[in-house]
Amino acid sequence: MSLKALLESAATAKIPLWQVLLLGGTTLLARRLLLARAIHTTTVAPGASKKKAREAEPAVTEDTKLVLIIRTDLGMTKGKIAAQCSHATLGCYKRALKQAPAMLRAWEYCGQAKVTLKCSSEEEMLALQKKAHEMGLVAQSICDAGRTQIAAGSRTVLGIGPGPVSLVDSVSGHLKLY
């Protein structure tokens, strides 16, 4: 069954688009349709017009991603890194709920792309965080509690995004994959 036929039959049966894609697989076209739907699906406050709600949220016109930048100078174990990346992802998600809900919705609809990168020092991480904030991106650094391997207050991971791929890459594109 073609994607077009799948979407038409789903519309007739009033099946949500995300369920159709779970059943029919995701293709580039399907991801674009979800992205378009994410842009146009807006929660409107009681009494507010849909036009005002759309004006309040920026349009998302490209793929989105979240990057997790891991400090390599701390010598964390793989398990510690996984936990710290989870904290950073959740921190970025919570901040994006308030700061960039349309971007967050687009990221959710398009597979929640995450990329792990590495940096070599806290100074480099802080510079990246500052640049991300200046560009209007969500950026959340994680400070360790100091209960296991790392000294309390050490910045371990920086999450940037979710945001447009081109914008996130302008901040972190020079870093190597972890």
C-alpha positions in Angstrom: 0.0 0.0 0.0 1.4 3.4 -0.9 1.9 6.1 1.7 -0.8 8.2 0.0 -3.3 5.4 0.1 -2.4 4.7 3.7 -2.9 8.3 4.6 -6.2 8.5 2.7 -7.6 5.4 4.4 -6.5 6.7 7.8 -8.2 10.0 7.2 -11.4 8.2 6.3 -11.2 6.2 9.5 -10.1 9.2 11.6 -6.9 7.5 12.7 -4.2 10.0 14.0 -1.3 10.5 11.6 1.3 9.3 14.2 -0.5 6.0 14.5 -0.5 5.5 10.8 3.2 6.1 10.6 3.8 3.6 13.4 1.9 1.0 11.4 3.2 2.0 8.0 6.8 2.9 8.7 8.4 6.3 8.4 9.7 7.7 5.2 11.1 11.1 4.3 7.6 12.1 3.0 5.9 10.9 6.1 8.4 12.8 8.3 7.7 15.9 6.4 3.9 15.4 6.8 4.3 15.0 10.5 6.5 18.1 10.7 3.9 20.1 8.8 1.2 18.8 11.2 3.3 19.6 14.2 3.7 23.1 13.0 0.0 23.6 12.5 -1.2 21.8 15.7 -1.3 24.4 18.3 -2.7 24.4 21.8 -4.7 27.6 22.2 -5.4 29.2 25.6 -9.1 29.6 26.3 -10.3 32.8 24.7 -7.2 33.2 22.5 -7.5 33.1 18.7 -5.7 30.5 16.6 -4.0 33.3 14.7 -2.4 34.7 17.9 -1.3 31.2 19.0 0.4 30.6 15.6 2.1 34.0 15.8 3.5 33.2 19.2 5.3 30.1 18.1 8.0 30.1 15.4 7.5 28.0 12.3 9.6 24.9 12.1 10.7 24.3 8.5 13.6 21.8 8.8 14.6 18.7 10.6 15.5 19.1 14.3 17.9 17.5 16.7 19.4 17.6 20.2 23.1 17.3 20.8 24.7 16.0 24.0 28.2 17.3 24.5 30.2 15.1 26.8 33.4 16.3 28.7 36.2 13.8 28.0 38.6 15.2 30.5 36.6 13.8 33.5 37.2 10.2 32.8 33.6 9.1 33.4 32.6 5.5 32.9 30.1 4.6 30.1 27.3 4.1 32.7 28.0 7.5 34.3 28.0 9.1 30.8 24.7 7.4 30.0 23.1 8.7 33.2 24.4 12.3 32.7 23.2 12.3 29.1 19.8 11.2 30.3 19.7 14.1 32.8 20.7 16.5 30.0 18.0 15.2 27.6 15.3 15.5 30.3 16.6 19.0 31.3 16.5 20.2 27.6 13.0 18.7 27.2 11.6 20.5 30.3 13.1 23.8 29.2 11.9 23.4 25.6 8.3 22.8 27.0 8.4 26.5 28.1 10.9 28.1 25.8 10.2 26.4 22.4 7.0 24.2 22.4 6.6 24.2 18.6 10.2 23.1 18.2 9.8 20.4 20.8 6.7 19.1 19.1 8.4 19.0 15.7 11.3 17.1 17.3 9.0 14.6 18.9 7.1 14.0 15.7 10.3 13.5 13.7 12.0 10.8 15.7 13.8 12.8 18.5 17.2 12.7 16.9 20.0 12.8 19.4 23.7 13.0 18.7 26.6 12.6 21.2 29.6 14.8 20.8 32.8 15.4 22.8 34.6 18.4 24.2 37.8 18.5 26.2 37.1 21.0 29.0 34.6 22.9 31.1 35.7 26.2 29.5 34.9 24.9 26.0 31.5 23.6 27.3 30.6 27.0 28.8 31.6 28.8 25.6 29.3 26.4 23.6 26.5 27.0 26.1 26.9 30.8 25.8 26.9 30.6 22.0 23.7 28.4 22.0 21.9 30.8 24.3 22.9 33.8 22.2 21.4 32.0 19.2 18.1 31.4 21.0 18.6 27.7 21.4 17.7 25.7 24.5 21.0 24.8 26.3 21.2 22.9 29.6 24.4 21.9 31.3 24.4 19.2 34.0 26.3 19.5 37.2 27.1 16.3 39.0 26.0 15.8 42.6 29.3 14.2 43.5 28.0 11.0 45.0 29.9 8.5 42.9 32.9 9.2 40.5 33.0 12.9 39.9 33.6 15.9 42.2 30.4 17.7 43.2 29.5 20.6 40.9 31.4 19.3 38.0 29.7 20.1 34.6 29.6 16.7 32.8 27.2 17.1 29.8 25.8 20.0 27.9 22.5 19.4 26.0 21.7 21.8 23.1 18.3 21.7 21.5 16.0 20.4 20.3 16.5 22.9 17.5 16.8 23.2 13.8 19.7 21.1 12.5 21.4 24.1 10.8 21.3 26.2 13.9 22.5 23.5 16.3 25.3 22.6 13.8 26.4 26.3 13.7 27.1 25.9 17.5 28.4 22.3 17.6 29.2 21.2 14.1 33.0 21.4 14.6 32.9 18.8 17.5 33.8 15.2 17.0 31.3 12.3 17.6 31.6 10.7 21.0 
